[in-house]
């Protein structure tokens, strides 16, 4: 069998045919392995392979990112997986929950068939999002672009209404081969992608191999230097292998003649790296002119990927030599927290809501805004609707993500109010505990995820003579949003602000028969002080809501609140 395998590899190389692993697998097969590299994952055909699971790896690794881009369920870091599964067994791969079910019961199969049906209906429901703009409730436009791992995803990019390609990873040209691609080969591949986008911007990241993304033809003689996440990677590798960089930059310049292109540099940590690359780009342009070939005028913008803490902390300096920024939150989190996201033993420590990570994102965003250069975020959190309020509240207006996630994030953005998101981001940035940050973010999403009310009615019952009289105060627009956000935020003066809106000479508690009893201002003030004090200590919206209901039941707050169209 080994001899036959070697013979097949020799024949494949002699015929110059690309490697096609699992090509003999039956449709609907599931791959069970100790580990899948990004190169292995890139070779999986979603039309044939239904999913995969491995004993090693983490959910934030590059193999997982590529699987999400392909729309393929993948579960990593399952202990003793190979011993639990035999060839031919029936397996469910639940990528949402991160579980693998071997030989499921008929009842479990029925549950997952229903989940598949529900997911299909949800995708159909979100289909209309393809044509609507990503605009918040207060008319702020957000650009939602796509991350592209492989050319096979182009149809998905168009189908989901991406504003462009915010991150084109060029590693696919170098992986799963024993040599390096020529300038012409790279040009043809990039030209096809640029032309397919029909005039929409394509941000091409220069070569970023090494670590978990091997390229044997380029890294074969570097050994440990290429294997380390802190080794010869990104722009460091390109500047060392100048011939490889020159070929890629020349190919990108040629492709840029067919549509708008930006060039993004990975793993940058110093200003000199940007200047050296800009010099190389100018030399590549001069070379094309000498060859009598067309050169884009002006040259494509040259940007920096903020993915190491040094780049984030030096963002002010980098902004002076860069045309744009793109925050790579995946690597930024990994390097900031010293956590190998592919290591199943420490993958649980990978947390993009860690205060250190958020402060670096905020610092880089502020530096870009001060320098008046565009900035985007293209990590996995960009494609999660949960993080949209925080990212927009920090000042980001361009997100790039897996194409399939664009409709869901767009739906979330269209339900957002930037003013409320900014206030919530400010509150989050004052926190030091990731758990507290997550609670504040999830509480905000719980309040405003559904369609917010068009108006807030506060009915105050005041005694007039012997009979209570109902007076209604209606709040619209930004004032209404402020009330809602203060209600949910639970900061000091939060619920108190809401209650003080109701304060008058006297209040009455409405009863079912619309009768009431008086409640003097001292009781209301005592309730406000107690509520503020408790919310300042606890700060969680569900607790705040329960306390408000308790106060209503006790007769200390005399108001009826009606929120039109609100899911609560």
N, C-alpha and C positions, 0 to 999 in steps of 0.2 A: 504493500500500500504506500509506503514512504517513497519507494522508487517510482511508482506510478505518479505520485504527487509531484515529485521533482521533474519527471518527464513532462507532465502537463504544464508546469511553469516555464520550462525551456521552450516548449512549442508556443506558448502564449507570447513570450518575449520575442521569439523569432518572427511571429506574425504581427507583432506590435498591437496586440489586442489588450484593452484595459482589463484589470482584474474585476471580476463580477462574483463576489462571494455569495453563497446561498442561492445561486441561480437555479439549483435543482430542487430547492425547497418547495413544498406544496403551498398553494395559496392559503393564507390564514395561519401560517406557521408562526410559532413563537420561539425566539432565540433565548436559550439559557446558557450563560457563560460566567466564567470567573470575572472577566473584565472586558469591556468594549472601549477601544480607543476612539477618538473622534474620526480617525481614518476609517475604522471599521463601520462606525455608525453612518458615515457618509455614503457607504456602499450599499446600505440596506434599501430595498425597494419597498415603499409603503404599499404598493399594489399587491405585493407577495407576502411580505412580513407584517404580521398584525401587531407585534409588540416584542419587547425584550426585557430581560431581567438579568442582573449580575450580582455576584457576591461582593464585589468591591466597587468603590466609587461613591460619589455624593451627588445630591440633587442639583447642585449648582455647578457641577463640572461641565466641561465643554461638550462631552458626549451627550449629556442631558440637554444642553442648549440646542444641539443639532437635532436631537430626537423631537424636541418641541417644534423646531422649525419644520420638520417633516410631518408633523401631526401624528407622530407615532408614540404610543404609550411606552414608557421606559421606567423601570423601578431599579434603583441601584442600592448597594450596601445591604443585601439580604443575606444574613449568616447561613452557612451550611446549605446554600441553595441547591448546589449540584447533587447533594446527597438526597434531597427531598423530591427531586423531579427525575423521572425516567423518560426516555424517548418514547413518544406516542401518547403521553399523558395529556389529559385535557387541563388547560391552565387559563386562568383569568389574570390579566395584567391590569391592575387598577392604578393608573398613573396619577389620578387625582388624590387618592388617599395613600399612595405609596405602599400598596399591599399586593402580594401574589397569592392566589388561591389555587391550590392543586386539587384536581379531581373534584370540582364543586358539585354540590347536590342539585337536583332539579329545581328546588326552590331558590337557591342562590343564583342559578343560571337565569331563572325568570326575573329576579330582581335586577340583574345586570342587563338583561335584554331591555327592560323598561328604562334603565338609566341611559342606554344607547339611544332609545327612541326619544327620550326627553332631551338629550343633548342635540339630536338632529333637529328637533322642533325649535330649540333655542337658537340654533344656528340660522334656521330659516327666518325666525322672528327678527334676528339682528341683521338680516340681509339688506333691509332698507337703509341701514347706516352707511352703506357703501357710497351713497350719493349725497348724503347730507354733510355739511361742514362741521368741524369740531369747534363749536363756539359755545362759550359758557353763557349762563343766564344773563350776565351783565355785559355781554357782547365782546368778550375777549377771545380772539382767535388763537387756536393752538394747532401747530403742525404735527401730524402723526405720520411718521415715516416707518419704513420696514427695514429690519435687519435681514440681510440675504447671506445665507451660508453656501447655497448651491444654486446653479442656474435653474434647476428643476422647480424652484420655488417661485419663479417669475409669474406664473399664472395665478398663484395664490396672492402675490403682491397686488396684482391688478384687480383680482376678484374682491379683495377686501378694502379697496379704495385708499391705498396708501398715497400720501402726498409726495412721495419720492422714496429713494433708498437712502436711509440715514447711516447705514453701515454695511458696506459690501466687503465681506471677509475674503481676501484673495488666496487664503491658504489652500482652497480646493484645487488650485492650479499646481500645487507642489506636492500634495499628499498622495499616497498610494502609487508612487512611482519611484524608479531608481535613478532618474536624472532630473534636471531642472528644465522648466519650460523655456522655449526660445522667446525672443521679443515678438516675433510674428504670431506665435501661438497665443501669447497673452493678449496681444492686440485684438485678435479675432474674437476671443472669448469676451473681453471687456466691451468691444464694439457691439456685440450681439445684445449684451445687457443694457447698454446705454441707449441703443436704438429702440429696444423693446419698451423703455420707459416713456417714449413719446414726448420728449421735452421736459420731463420732470427731473429734478436734480438727483444725481447719483454720487454719494460720498464713498470713495474708494480708499480703504485702509491698506497701507503698504504691508508687506509681508510680516507676519507675526507668528512664526513657527518656533518650536522648542517647547520644553516642558511636556505638557500632555498632548501637544500637537506636533508630532515628529514629521520631518520631511527628509527621508533617508538620502535622497540625492544631494541635498545641501548640507545636512548635519552629520553625515556618516562618519566624518573624521574628527568631529568635535567632542564626542563622548560626553563626559559628565558636564562639560560647560554648556551643552545644549539641553541636557535633561533637567537641569535645575530651573525652578521658577525664578530664581534670582540671578540666572546666568546670562548667556549671550542670547538675548531675545529681542524681538521688536526692532526698534530703530538701531539698537546696538549692533545687531547682526547685520542689518543692511549697510551700516557705515563701515563695517569690517569687510564685508563682501561687496565691494564697490561695483564689480561687474554685474552682479545680480541686481543691485539697486538701480544701476544705469539702465539695464534692460527693462525693468519694471516701470521706471519713471518714463522712459521713452514710449513704452506701450500705452501708458495712461495718457500721455500727451496726444498720441495719435487717436485714441478713443475719444478724447475730449473734443475732437473736431466734429463729432456726430451728436453731441448733446451736452447739456450742462453737467460738469463734473467738479467735485472737490476732492482734494487729496488729504488724507488723515494719517498722522504719524503715531504709531503705537509705542508705549513704554518710554515716552519722553520724560526726562528728569532735569535736563539743563537747557539753557538758552542756546548754547553752542551747538547742540544736536539739531535744533531747528535751523540755525544759520547754515550749517554744513549741508543739510538736505536742500535748502533753498538754492545754495550754490550748485549742487548736483542737478537740480531741476532746471536751472538756467543753462547749464552745460548741455543737458539733454535736448533742450529747445534749440540751442545753437547747432548741435549735431544734426537735427532734423532739417534745419535750414540749409546746412551744407549739402544734405542729401536731396535737396529740392523737394522736400515733403512738407505738407501743410502743418502749420503750428497754430494752436488756438491763440487768439489775441483778445483780451489779455490772457495770461497763463492762469490755470485753475487756482482757486484759493488753496492755501496750505494751512492746515489746522493741526492742533495738538490734541491727543487723547489724554484726558486727565484720569489716570488709572493707578498712579503710585502717589503716596502721600507727599513726596517731594514736589511733584508737579502741582498738586493742589495748594501746597503752602507757598510755592513760588509762582502762583497763577498771575499775580500782578506783573511780574517780570516777563513771563511767557506771553502774556497778552500783548506786549509791546512788539513781539516778533511773529505773532500768529494772526491769521485771518479769521479763525473761529476756534471754538473749543467743542469737544465732545466728551462728556463724562462717562467713563466705563465703570459703572458701579460694581460690576462683578469682581474685577481685579482690584479695584480700589478698596472694597470691603476685605478681600482676602489679604492684601498686603497690610492694611491698617490693623487688622485684628490678628495678624500672623497665624492665619488659619488656612490650611490646605483644603480647599473645597472638594477635592477628589478623594480625600481620606475619610473613610466612613467612621473612624474613631473620633474625629474632631469636627466633622461636617456640621454637627448641631450647634457649634459655636459661631458659624457663619450667620451674621445678623446685620442686614443693611439698615436696621433701625438703631444700631448702636450710636450713642451720641457723638463719638469720635468721627464716624463715617458721615453722619448728617452735617456736622460742622465743616468737614472738608468740602462736601458738596455745596454748602452755603457759601463758603469762602471762595471757591472757584466761580460760582455763579455771580457773586457780587463783583469779583474782579472783572469778569467778562462784561457785565452790564456797565461798569464804570468806564471800561475801555471802548464801549460801544461796538463790541464784536458779537456775532451770534454764538449761542451756546445751546447744546442739546444734551440729552442723557440717553444712552443707548444700552444700559444694562437690563437685566431681567426685571427689575422693579418698574421699569418704564411700561412694561406690558401687563402689569397687575393693577386693576382698577382701584384696589385698596390704597395704593400709594399716590394716586393722581392728585388728591387735594393737597398733600404735603409738598409734592414736587412743584405744582403750580403756585402754591403759597410761598415757596422759596424763590420764585421768580423765573422758573423755567417755562418756556413757551414752545419748545420743540422736544418731542419724545420719539424714540425709535425703538421698535419692538418686533417680536415675531409676528408675521403678517396676520395669522389667525386671531391675534388678540386685539387688533385695531378696532373692530366694531364694538367690542365690550368696553374698551377704554374710552372710545368716542361717546358711547352712551353715558358713561359716568361723567365725562367732562361737560356734556350738554345739560346735566342736572346740577352743575356746580355754580357757585357764586364766588368769584375771585376774592371779593372783600372778606367773605366768611372764611375761605380757605387760607387767606393770608393771616387772619387773626388766629386761626387754629395752628398754623405753622409757627407763628411767633410764640404761642403757648408751649408747643412741643419743644422748640429750641431752648426753652428755659429749663427743661427737665434733664436729669442725669441718669435715670434708670430706664433701660430699654423696655422693661415691662410696663412701666408707666406711660412711656411714649406710645407703645402699641395700644394701650387702653384708650388713650386720648384720641388716637387716629381712628380706632375701630368705633368708638363712641360717635365721632363726627360722621363717619360713614353710615352708622346706624340711624342717625337723625336725618341725614339729607340724601341718602341713596335713592329713595323713591322721589317721585315728583313733589316738590315743595309746594306749600299752599300759595295761592295767589294773594291771599290777604289773611290777616289774623284778627279775629274779633275777640275783644275782651269785654265781657258783659259785667258791669259793676252795679250791684244793688245798693242803693242808698235810701235811707228812710226819709220819706217826705210825709210829715204828719204821722198818722197811724199806719199807713200802708207803704210798703217798700216800692220804690220806683226803679225800673231797670234802665240803665244808660249804657250805650254801646260805644266803645272807642275802637276804631278800625285803623290798622297800620298796614301800609303798603310798601312795596319796593324795598329799598335798602334798610329803612327803619325796621320793617317787618323781619328782614333777614337777621339784623342785629339782635332783635329780641329772641328769635329762635336759637341763634348761635349762643347767646348768653345763657339761655335756658339750658342748653345741652353741655356747654363748656364746663360749668361748675367751678369757675374761678371765683376768687373773692369778688364780691359785688355782682357776680353773674346772675344767680337767681334773685339776689337782692335788687338788681336793676329792674328785673321784671316786676317784682312785688312793689317797688316804689312807684312804678307807673300807675298802680292801682290805689295808691294812698290818697285819701281825701279826709274830710273832717270825721266821717264815720263810715263803717262798712257793715253790711249785713250778710248773713249766710243764707243763700237761697235754698229753700226746701222744695220737695216735690210739688207742693201746692203753691209755689211762688211766694210763700210767706217767709219772713226772716226775722232774725234777732240782731240787735245791735252788737258791734264789736269795736271797742275804742282803739285809738291810735297806739296806746301803750302796748296792747297785746300784739298788734301788727308789727311794731318795731322790735319787740322781743322775739317774735317769730323770725323776722328778717335777720337779726343778729345771730340767733341760734342756727339758722339755715346757712348763713355765710360761713360761720365758724366750722360747721360740720363739713361743708363742701370744700373748704380750704384744706381740711385734713384728709378727706377721702377723695374728692375730685372725680368720682365716676358718675357718668350721667344716669345709668339705671338707678343707682342709689338716690340721686337727686330727684328723679321722677317719683320714686316711691315716697320720699319725704314730702314732696309737694302734695301728693295725694293724702298723706297722713294729716298734713296741716289743713287741707280742705275739709277732711272728715271731722277734724276737731273744731272747725269753725273759726280758725285763726286767719285764714285767707278767704276772703269773700269775693269770689269771681268765678265766672264760667268762661272757659276758653274753647273756642271753636276754630279749628284749622281746616280750611277748605281744601279738599283733595289730598290731605296729609295721611300717610299710611298708618300713623298711630290712631 
